[in-house]
Amino acid sequence: MSPVETERRPGPGAERRRQLRLHRRSQRLREIWRVLVLVGASAGLGWVLLGQGWSLRSPSQVEVVGSRQVSRDQIIQEARLRFPVQLLNLQPRQLAAQLAAALPVENVQVTRLMLPPRLRIDLVDRKAVARAERRTGKGLEQGYVDRLGNWMTSRQQSGAMASGGAPLLLVSGWQDHLRPPLAQVLGRSGQLGSTLIEIHFEPNGNLWLVTSSLGKVRLGLPDGQLGRRLDMLSHLSSHLATRVKGLKVQSIDLSDPDHPELGLPPKPRPGGPGGPGMGVD
């Protein structure tokens, strides 16, 4: 062998490096193949779960929790569910708002559960505490209000009516922007010392109460003094009710809680059918 051929012939180290390169290349190809197989299997499994597994196929997959008034059938009807339905096609927030507007509930929470696939509806029942009336473009509308002053239609309250009669308290002149003061009065109704018969709002917002012992009580425009006026009403119910029975009081004005006024009928003139009226502080 010539010296030139000896120089061109690769040594043992070069052959080993070539073998190592081939081994690494083969190993990378095997890893790429495993990844492709895993991705393909995952995609197939995902398609099966999305298309077949994560779907509601019957009403039994709808869970209703926390309500004594609302049934599963009502939920399905108001949510307009048509089986089968894909879970991922349902929008929890949108569905919760839709159910809250149609059902007698204070709160709705919708959760999609995947394993096993089902739809969970958590409800907090809304209970009517008073009958209510409001003026609309079509005339006088009858309904109910809950403890927060929210308007409830007769349809919304129909489920609760089966378990008890209609409330005796009446809220007349209901207005949406007056819900906070209405809720405040409703929350204090058991602390007024006298049974509350009616809560009346005039068109300008002036608030009147009708109680069993004091009759009509004017509270004026509901503002930051409303709490003090209710305190005064409770005080008068405890200390004044027996004194005004024989006076035929027409109304009590508590718009200024520091200076309550009694509205009395006019005293008749001596020898005449009547005379000018008097106010008694």
C-alpha positions, 0 to 999 in steps of 0.5 A: 500500500502506497503512502498516499492510500494510507493517508486517505484511509480513515482512522478508528476515531473517525469511524467511531464518530460516524457511527455515533452520528448515525446512532444519534440521527436514528434516535432523533427519528425515533423520538420524532415518530413517538411524538407524532404518534402521541399527538395523533392519539391525543388528537383522536382522543380529543375528537372523541371526547369533544364529539362524543363524550363531552355532551349532554344526551339526556335531562339526567345530566343536568343537576339542579342544586339549592332550590326548593322552587325550581325543578330540572324541567323548568331549568331545561325549558328556560335554558332552551336545551335540546339534547344532545348538546355539546357542553363546550357550546354552552356559555355559563355566564350567558346561561346564568343571566338567562335563567336569573331573568326567568326564574324566581332566584336571587343567584344562579351559577352555572358550571360545566363538568367534564368527567362525567359530563354534566351541567350543574346549576346552583340556585339561591331561591328568591322569595316574594316578601310583598305584592307590588304594583307599578305603572307601565306604558300599558297601564298598572302592572301587578307583581311581587318584590323580593327582600332586595326590592327587585321586581318579580313577575307573577310567572316568576313567583308561580313556583313559590306560590304553591308552597304558601299564600300571597304576601299581605304587604303591598308595595305601590308605585314601585320604581327601579331606581328606588330599590335601595330604599325599598330594600331598607324599609323591607329589612326594617319592617319587623322592627317598626313596632307596628305591622306594615300594611303598605309601602307607597312611592309617589311619582316624584319618589316621596315615600309613605308607609301605612301601619296598623297602629299609626295609619299613614306615615310620610317619610319624604324623599328617601335620602340619608335620613331614612334610617333616622325616620324609621327609628322615629317611626319605631319609637312613635309606634311604641309610645304614641299608638295608644294616645292617637287612637281617639284623635282620629289622626289622618297622617304623621309627617316624619320627613323631618325626624327631629320635628314629627307632625300629626295631621289632625282633622279640622276642629268644628267651629262652635255653632258651625259645620266646621272650621279651620284645621290644626296641626299638632306637633 
